[in-house]
Amino acid sequence: MSAISETVDNIKSAVRDGRVPAPADLAALADSRDGALLRQAGRALAKLTEADGLRPVRVGLLATATPGPLEQLVRATVVAGGMLPTFTAADYGAFDLTLTDADNPLFGAEQDVVFCLLDDSYFLPKDWGGADVDALTEFVTERATALCGLLSAVAERNGTTLLLHTVPAPTEVLDTIVSWRQRAAFARCWAKLNAALLELPEANPTIAVADFTSALAEAAVAARDDRLRRYADLPYTDDALVLLATEVRRFLQAKSGLSRKVLALDLDNTLWGGVLGEVGAEGVELGGLYPGKCYKELQRTALRLRDQGVILVLASKNDAEHVDAALRDHPEMLLRPDVFSATAVNWSPKAGNLRQMAGELDLSVGSFVFLDDSQFERGHVADELPEVTVLPADGDPAYLTRTLVRGGWFDTLDLTETDKKRPGLYKVRAERSQFAGGFGSSEDYLAALDITLSVARATPFEVPRIAQLAARTNQFNLTGVRFSQNETAQLAEDPAHLVFSWSVKDRFGDEGVVGAAWVAADGDTWRALNFVMSCRVLGRGIELGVLGWLARQAKAAGASALEGRFVPSARNSVAAQLWSKAGFDLTEEGADGKIFTLHLDNVEDLVPAWVRVEER
């Protein structure tokens, strides 16, 4: 049986049983660029209507031509990314009409993204003269301007998240123009078309654009098939559509908060060539010519990821003192000891080491990407910790960097200052843990931390980070409502609502923005629509300090009560006691969760004695 048939059969079997396919099969889908495999898997997965462990997402599809197997391909790649999509498709041949229809359900608030499939025929006239290329370029420019206007109007009118892509230049048109000068003029016009699309997100935060043309160039697959195009109006080949489906998966992963945060790296034949224990630090291959330059480029890439907030950790079977010396003293080494937020350099099983480091960092193992050259180690981690994304580092080291980055596992919709600080924030966690060992009680320890809670009402500068918290926070998430960036901005500007975030700092450093809340702040009772917080600051009373601040704001505004809701999920049990812990009374319970109420007439200050609260 072929690998394709086996994977598809496994998926069909899982769907029949109403369960999520095995991690190995999902990993095969995530790594595959095979249109046949993904198409078959997508068809099978269409029968999986609900499944624990997959995040539900709603996807709209709008195309300028026949989408072909796009839905199946997107379904397969999105499920491989940990999500279960539900699709809404626009009518065929009604692209512009759909964009101008303000009431079209495709643009409803429940949609996570509307993917717009574009092809070159949308921008070209039905007929054009080869001797008048100026008229052709003028037509293309007008069409591009009109499309950008339609898309901007939808984003502004409906607040819908749109994902589109650049469009490869039509080679038939280029080859038909015999003048080299005019051919260059048309190519320049087409480049401006794609530039206009790529500029849309600058003015429209709910629009995202994938660079399809660059992906095609790198993947070296045929973009179009002439027979399929003329026979069935199919604009792209299956292989090209796979690239677009992967972009949809990457975008939804980032928007849903399912991107990974930690890169766990092996050392021997991964960060350098050779085995340290056999050749010594001076004998490993790093820098210079091939293959040493491949390992140095991987290290350089890891540093670039760290600069953007990815946490680096070490997972190596080696002697710790030899590794420390190599990292510290090798002249070509880029990843010095201080760039790693946690290390597990020993002879224990790596699955256990990853689990231990996840505990130290207070992160789930599902936030880890593990890069290792050993098939045995990868297999063991995949078996013991199926939530970890496992990447191979064996084979030709020239492909190490591509293997690491091509999946987009660390993608984020927007890079915030907190993201950039994340590696340092997690590094001091170990120092804070060691500091705790010298105190007789937790209260003494917390008082010695000198904790400052800084609360800030949402500004346009903070909205992206607040929306990111809504998307990424799964455990300390009271209601599961994930307000988008556009929704957060609208609520922040509405006098009837209060949107705010908070940051925390102590003697070890600044944790940055760690939580946010969305509150309906009108009338006699203020209602918390959602309350999210990073688990890395749990255990310090921060959440009570925030509620104390909120109670003061509500009381000062004339409200007599605060209302909070808790909607249980598979992952937020850690937040279940927040309202009762703060003195709220359970007033209602039903299928939509529990409602708690705090009367503000004689409420005592909720802020713990060891937390100092300030408002920015």
ABEGO torsion letter per residue (X at the ends): XBAAAAAAAAAAAAAAAGBBBBAAAAAAAAABABAAAAAAAAAAAAABABBBGBBBBBBBBBBABBAEAAAAAAAAAAAAAGBBBBBBBBBBGAAAAAAABAABAAABAABABBBBBBBAAAABBABBBAABAAAAAAAAAAAAAAAAAAAAAAAAAAGBBBBBBBBBBBAAAAAABABAAAAAAAAAAAAAAAAAAAAAAAABAABBBBBAAAAAAAAGBBABBAAAAAAAGBABBAAAAAAAAAAAAAAAAAAAGABBABBBBBABGAABBEBAAAAEAAABBBEEBOAAAAAAAAAAAAAAAAAAGBBBBBBBBBBAAAAAAAAAABAABABBAAABABBBBBABBAAAAAAAAAAAAGBBAAABBBBBABAAAAAAAAAABAABBBBBABEBAAAAAAAAAAAGAABBABBBAAAAAAAAAAAAAAAAAAAAAABABAAAAAAAAGBBBBBBBBBAAAAAAAAAAAAABAABBAAGBBBBAAAAAAAAABAABBBBBBBBBBAAEBAEBABBBBBBBBEABBBBABBBBBAAABGAGAAAAAAAAAAAAAAAAGBABBBBBBBBBAAAAAAAAAAAAAGBBBABBBAAEBBBBBBAAABBBABBAABBBBBX
